[in-house]
Each structure stands twice: as structure tokens, then as C-alpha cells.
Amino acid sequence: MRFELTEEQMDIKQAVREFCEKEFEPELARKLDREEEFPWELYRKACKLGFIGIHFPEEYGGGGYGVLENCLVVEEMCRADSTLGTAIILGDFASEIILRFGTEEQKERYLSKVASGEWISAGAFTEPAHGSDLAACLDTRAVKEGDEWVINGVKTLITNAPIAHFFITLCQTDMEVEPPYRGQTLFIVGRETPGLDVTKIGDKMGIRASPTGEVSYSDVRVPESAVVGQLNKGFYHSLTFFDESRIEIAAQAVGIAQGALDRALRYAKEREAFGKPLVRHQAIAHKLAEMATKVEAARLLTYKAAWLIDQGKLDPALSSMAKTLAGRVAVEVCDEAVQILGGYGYIGDYDVERFYRDAKITEIYEGTREIQLNTITRWMLKR
Ligand SMILES: Cc1cc2nc3c(=O)[nH]c(=O)nc-3n(C[C@H](O)[C@H](O)[C@H](O)COP(=O)(O)OP(=O)(O)OC[C@H]3O[C@@H](n4cnc5c(N)ncnc54)[C@H](O)[C@@H]3O)c2cc1C
């Protein structure tokens, strides 16, 4: 058993760290958080350096690396800044569905444009009446008319919706089949397709530089070539995608937690109370030690889950464990970081307040904490 990253993986981490040190300005992060704007300039620079789609094959503009290397990028970006990092790493969200299940033509058409930063992707699964319960009969329906599919419905809480160039959309295509999830199909729907409309959802608690929106489909017509993967297998394809994307969210959580810990440790060494630095007070030192222990445990589980996928041994229970643990750790560590900074932790200028708000989403999207626990239990009972 080896617990060391390879030299190449260390170089990737270092390259991302240097990029963030040079380009991420705390003032910019605070401004984009306030104004709920996407960091376009930084995003294009990150794409140019090959950080987005690093896990795509080289023939589609990627770096030819695996899920673990992608997680290293995600972790480092979110460690440097939870708001900027999260917005950037989600720019290619759900394009892995095309990578894993798309036709050669779809991969050529979409993946290089995503990796280069020309196009932003979105994955539209959640509906107003179906969030966790995607296995139900979906209200977004696609009906075949001649050689086209006609889509009607609404998807909500969709990351990147206000800026995305295309939406990978999960639709009900067989309304009769039982159970209903055996009748769902994924479609790529271009932003300019007539009948597609997007409304921005603002005023989020955190990750405010990552835009979110509602997407409505009103007699949206797409050709047969818009189907991703197999007809009526969309639910299964989505689950496989979530098994991978959950690890990416776990890496986001590890990065946010580490970033909050870095800031708390720095502050505890500088700030004095009762004649000595905070870190010399055992109550604070123990907090820091517990935070570091939790972050390390979450990191190990996340790396293992990512590594397993790269070995072709995807373990859905482990993906869920990584996301559950890392999400909880992110929230708890950010909470303690705010506590260590005292009154200043509560003020925006010190950033841990923003990390705290940004951390919470990792326990909600890509399957809530409760849904992950359901998955883990299901696999335990199966084994
Ligand atoms: C900022 C943001 C970005 C998002 N981005 C995307 C995106 O890009 N694409 C997309 O499709 N969706 C996205 N989502 C939606 C997100 O995935 C859903 O909000 C999430 O899956 C939960 O669904 P819900 O909100 O409908 O909650 P519900 O499913 O209504 O759940 C409410 C509560 O009940 C619990 N619960 C539900 N069922 C069970 C059960 N069986 N057992 C135990 N507890 C249960 C849940 O854990 C939760 O605590 C995003 C959400 C947010 C906030």
C-alpha cells in the first residue's frame, strides 16, 4: 500500500498552488461573492493552463489524467479560495457524462470546447418536485415526433445555468414503465435552442460566484443525435456520473476545510490573548489538532475513492463515504475556524466567514448527506 502521490501528481498540486497564489485576490473573491458574478478572467486562465478537463483524454483537449488528478486540482483551488475555487472547478460540471457515455461525435464537439474554456456545461437533473428522488417519474418529458425529440418541463437549482452553453438534461422518455427510472434518457440541449429559457436564482447562502438558475423547456426540439448514452438508461448513466462527481465534491470539501484550517492556524499564531499567542492556549491548540486530523481523514478517503475509479474499481459506497465525511468535516472545520478568529471570524474581511458559508453546499448538492448514508447502508446490506 502506497500513500504517496507521484512526482507528477505533486507537480500538478504545485502548479495549481502557484496559479492561485498569483491570480486569486481575496478582494476579488469578496466582490464576486457580494455581486454573485462568475470569475470569467480567472476561469479562462485556468483553462489555458489545462486545469479544467485535466481528466479528459488529450484528443479532446484534456490532460489525459484521471479522477485523482482532477481531485488534486479541485482541492488546491478550493483551499486557496472557497468561492473562486468552487466557481472555477464547476465550469465543466457534468461534461463527464459525455466523456463516459457520449458518441465519438459528441466527445469531439463538446469536450475540447469545455476544456478550452470556450463553452461552460451544466447538468440538469433536479426538478421543483424531484430533488433527491430522481428515481420517480420525472416531470420533464421528452416525446419522439418524427426524427426529433420534443422536451417540456422545468429543471431547477442548476449550477452554471445562467452562463452554460449546453445542458445535459435528464428526461422521462417512457411514461408507462415501472419502475419509472427505467424510462429516463439524457439529452444535450444547446442554450440557443428555441423554447429553452433560463432564470437566475440569486441570494444564495454560499458559493455565490458559481451561478445557479432554473431552466424551462417549452416544446424544445432536439435531434436524435442529442441523446447521450442509451435510450431509457439515463438514470443509470446519471448514477455512474454521480459516483464520480461526488468524489470531486468531496475534494472541494477537503480543500475548503484545509483553507479554513490554514487561516485559523495563521491567526492563532499571530493573535495574542492573556499575554501569549492563541495557539499556546491548549483549548485552541486542541481545536487545531482535531481540525487537522479530520481534514487528513477526509483527504485519505477522498483520494482512495478517486484512485479506485482510476483503477476501474468504482465503489459507490466509498464515493458516498468520502462525500459524507468530507462535507461534514468542511462544515465543522469552518465552524471552528470562525470560532478561533473570535469576533473577526464573523466579519467578511477575514474570509473564514465566507468559507463557512461556502462549505455547507457540499452536504447538499450531488446528493444530500442523508442520501449518501442511504447509499452506504444499501451497499453494506448487499455485501
Ligand atoms: C447551489 C446549488 C447548486 C445545485 N446544482 C445542481 C445542478 O447543477 N444540477 C442539479 O440537477 N441539481 C443541482 N442542485 C440541486 C441539489 O442537487 C438538490 O437540492 C439536492 O439533491 C436535494 O434535493 P431537494 O433540494 O429537492 O431536497 P429534497 O429531496 O426535498 O430533500 C429535503 C431533505 O429531505 C432529506 N431526504 C429526502 N429524501 C430522503 C430519504 N429517502 N431519506 C432520508 N432523507 C431524505 C434530504 O436529505 C434533505 O435533507 C443544486 C442545489 C444547490 C443549492
PDBQT file of the ligand as one rigid body, heavy atoms in Angstrom, charges set to zero:
ROOT
HETATM    1  C1  LIG A 401     -26.260  25.852  -5.121  1.00  0.00    +0.000 C 
HETATM    2  C2  LIG A 401     -26.889  24.609  -5.654  1.00  0.00    +0.000 A 
HETATM    3  C3  LIG A 401     -26.437  24.067  -6.851  1.00  0.00    +0.000 A 
HETATM    4  C4  LIG A 401     -27.044  22.936  -7.373  1.00  0.00    +0.000 A 
HETATM    5  N1  LIG A 401     -26.638  22.448  -8.601  1.00  0.00    +0.000 NA
HETATM    6  C5  LIG A 401     -27.338  21.466  -9.199  1.00  0.00    +0.000 A 
HETATM    7  C6  LIG A 401     -27.041  21.070 -10.540  1.00  0.00    +0.000 A 
HETATM    8  O1  LIG A 401     -26.108  21.557 -11.170  1.00  0.00    +0.000 OA
HETATM    9  N2  LIG A 401     -27.836  20.135 -11.122  1.00  0.00    +0.000 N 
HETATM   10  C7  LIG A 401     -28.890  19.566 -10.474  1.00  0.00    +0.000 A 
HETATM   11  O2  LIG A 401     -29.573  18.758 -11.077  1.00  0.00    +0.000 OA
HETATM   12  N3  LIG A 401     -29.184  19.900  -9.200  1.00  0.00    +0.000 NA
HETATM   13  C8  LIG A 401     -28.436  20.841  -8.551  1.00  0.00    +0.000 A 
HETATM   14  N4  LIG A 401     -28.751  21.221  -7.270  1.00  0.00    +0.000 N 
HETATM   15  C9  LIG A 401     -29.866  20.572  -6.590  1.00  0.00    +0.000 C 
HETATM   16  C10 LIG A 401     -29.433  19.613  -5.498  1.00  0.00    +0.000 C 
HETATM   17  O3  LIG A 401     -28.790  18.501  -6.052  1.00  0.00    +0.000 OA
HETATM   18  C11 LIG A 401     -30.695  19.242  -4.694  1.00  0.00    +0.000 C 
HETATM   19  O4  LIG A 401     -31.092  20.401  -3.986  1.00  0.00    +0.000 OA
HETATM   20  C12 LIG A 401     -30.448  18.081  -3.751  1.00  0.00    +0.000 C 
HETATM   21  O5  LIG A 401     -30.240  16.898  -4.472  1.00  0.00    +0.000 OA
HETATM   22  C13 LIG A 401     -31.611  17.871  -2.777  1.00  0.00    +0.000 C 
HETATM   23  O6  LIG A 401     -32.835  17.891  -3.428  1.00  0.00    +0.000 OA
HETATM   24  P1  LIG A 401     -34.021  18.821  -2.863  1.00  0.00    +0.000 P 
HETATM   25  O7  LIG A 401     -33.469  20.183  -2.699  1.00  0.00    +0.000 OA
HETATM   26  O8  LIG A 401     -35.205  18.655  -3.742  1.00  0.00    +0.000 OA
HETATM   27  O9  LIG A 401     -34.325  18.262  -1.429  1.00  0.00    +0.000 OA
HETATM   28  P2  LIG A 401     -35.317  17.071  -1.054  1.00  0.00    +0.000 P 
HETATM   29  O10 LIG A 401     -35.075  15.908  -1.920  1.00  0.00    +0.000 OA
HETATM   30  O11 LIG A 401     -36.696  17.618  -1.000  1.00  0.00    +0.000 OA
HETATM   31  O12 LIG A 401     -34.826  16.730   0.421  1.00  0.00    +0.000 OA
HETATM   32  C14 LIG A 401     -35.125  17.582   1.534  1.00  0.00    +0.000 C 
HETATM   33  C15 LIG A 401     -34.496  16.952   2.778  1.00  0.00    +0.000 C 
HETATM   34  O13 LIG A 401     -35.039  15.645   2.980  1.00  0.00    +0.000 OA
HETATM   35  C16 LIG A 401     -33.984  14.680   3.007  1.00  0.00    +0.000 C 
HETATM   36  N5  LIG A 401     -34.426  13.455   2.348  1.00  0.00    +0.000 N 
HETATM   37  C17 LIG A 401     -35.046  13.325   1.139  1.00  0.00    +0.000 A 
HETATM   38  N6  LIG A 401     -35.245  12.030   0.860  1.00  0.00    +0.000 NA
HETATM   39  C18 LIG A 401     -34.743  11.314   1.903  1.00  0.00    +0.000 A 
HETATM   40  C19 LIG A 401     -34.644   9.918   2.196  1.00  0.00    +0.000 A 
HETATM   41  N7  LIG A 401     -35.075   8.989   1.366  1.00  0.00    +0.000 N 
HETATM   42  N8  LIG A 401     -34.049   9.569   3.357  1.00  0.00    +0.000 NA
HETATM   43  C20 LIG A 401     -33.569  10.491   4.222  1.00  0.00    +0.000 A 
HETATM   44  N9  LIG A 401     -33.645  11.830   3.994  1.00  0.00    +0.000 NA
HETATM   45  C21 LIG A 401     -34.221  12.218   2.860  1.00  0.00    +0.000 A 
HETATM   46  C22 LIG A 401     -32.839  15.322   2.249  1.00  0.00    +0.000 C 
HETATM   47  O14 LIG A 401     -31.600  14.768   2.604  1.00  0.00    +0.000 OA
HETATM   48  C23 LIG A 401     -32.984  16.769   2.672  1.00  0.00    +0.000 C 
HETATM   49  O15 LIG A 401     -32.380  16.943   3.919  1.00  0.00    +0.000 OA
HETATM   50  C24 LIG A 401     -28.121  22.313  -6.688  1.00  0.00    +0.000 A 
HETATM   51  C25 LIG A 401     -28.538  22.829  -5.459  1.00  0.00    +0.000 A 
HETATM   52  C26 LIG A 401     -27.961  23.969  -4.948  1.00  0.00    +0.000 A 
HETATM   53  C27 LIG A 401     -28.456  24.525  -3.640  1.00  0.00    +0.000 C 
ENDROOT
TORSDOF 0
